[in-house]
Amino acid sequence: MKKNKLFTGLASLALVAGLVACGGEDDASNGADDGANGENESDTNGDEASEYSSAEASYVIEAGIGLNNQHPQYEGLLRFKEIVEESTDGDVYVETYHSSTLGDDRQMMEALQLGSQEVTIPSTAPITNFVEEYAILDFPFLFPNEEVAMEVLNGEVGDRLLDALEDQEMVGLAWWENGYRDLTNSVQPVATAEDFEGLTLRTMENEVHLEAFSELGANPTPMAFGELFTGMQQGTVDGQENPLATIYLEGYYEVQDHYSDTNHVYSPFVFLMSKQFYDGLPDNYQEIVRDAAQDAGEFQIEENRRQNNELLDSLIDEGMEYTEVTDEAREEMAEIVQPVNDSFAEKLDQDFVEQFYDAIEEAEQNLE
Ligand code: TK8
């Protein structure tokens, strides 16, 4: 990725300033108790405290995410806002919206294409509806760990995936991280592949996920993230799968009984900007938003991993029953869904698939 030294320097200065300014803000680790859906109601969408204002800015970025304001993704977005506003002395202003108020991942991407919204940070799964190569990221049990995943995404194949977004009127500025996905449900403890049988599970809007969960014997139902809490509450679905931080911070323990650390698929986020908007920015501002997305992403990834690793006890405290999934059980699940991976891999560009698998192998060796 191209980097301009001057602006990288500016961005990291702003980052330090941001760290200081940030102290004492929302405490994400215990915020989930604040609202029925894990939200902190006192926080107004679009209007986060800032010394700058949209009225004085030449460019206003409307940035929306699906998760609530307790999630590290929102903290990362606030970091992006700080860096961009400080680096441009308020000439680029960022309005931040959480909890799907601007729409769900897919709708927000469509708004980016139209140029009616400037930024969103979706999970990659719904991107397959725009660029089919993204399907490879949804293959269950593909990446052995988060470090390998990030090494691959930040390398050549990852760049190739980001570049492919331009034909879809979007610019991919950086990889962020959602994390390994785990299962929750209200019917039965799930410890092995057999336990998926008959469960109605909400999945993201993605063919690989639909087929993989069918293969495991579940009844997958694609549903927008914003409808999920109500879907579980009303019993439209028995369960869902998301990383631990989401499960806890969105308050799913209020409507779900069982949690299993299936770790069945690694889920990246990608920081997207409307191409129309990006192309209209002067070169130095393009550098600033690019570096800010990258730097804020590094912070987001660190915070996200910390919470994904630490929140299990809190989830149990809230009354969820934890079922441990053994490596052996994961291997059995992986074997069952392998034909799904293989059949999707056949449909994709073969050079790309090969390049992708090679990159995983190489990253594993480098990180050994
Ligand atoms: C939030 C989504 C969410 C994803 C999902 O907009 O839909 O389950 O995991 O994080 O991107």
Residues whose N, C-alpha, C, O or C-beta is under 5 A from the ligand:
A	BS01	TK8	I65 G66 L67 D105 P122 S123 M204 F225 E241 N242
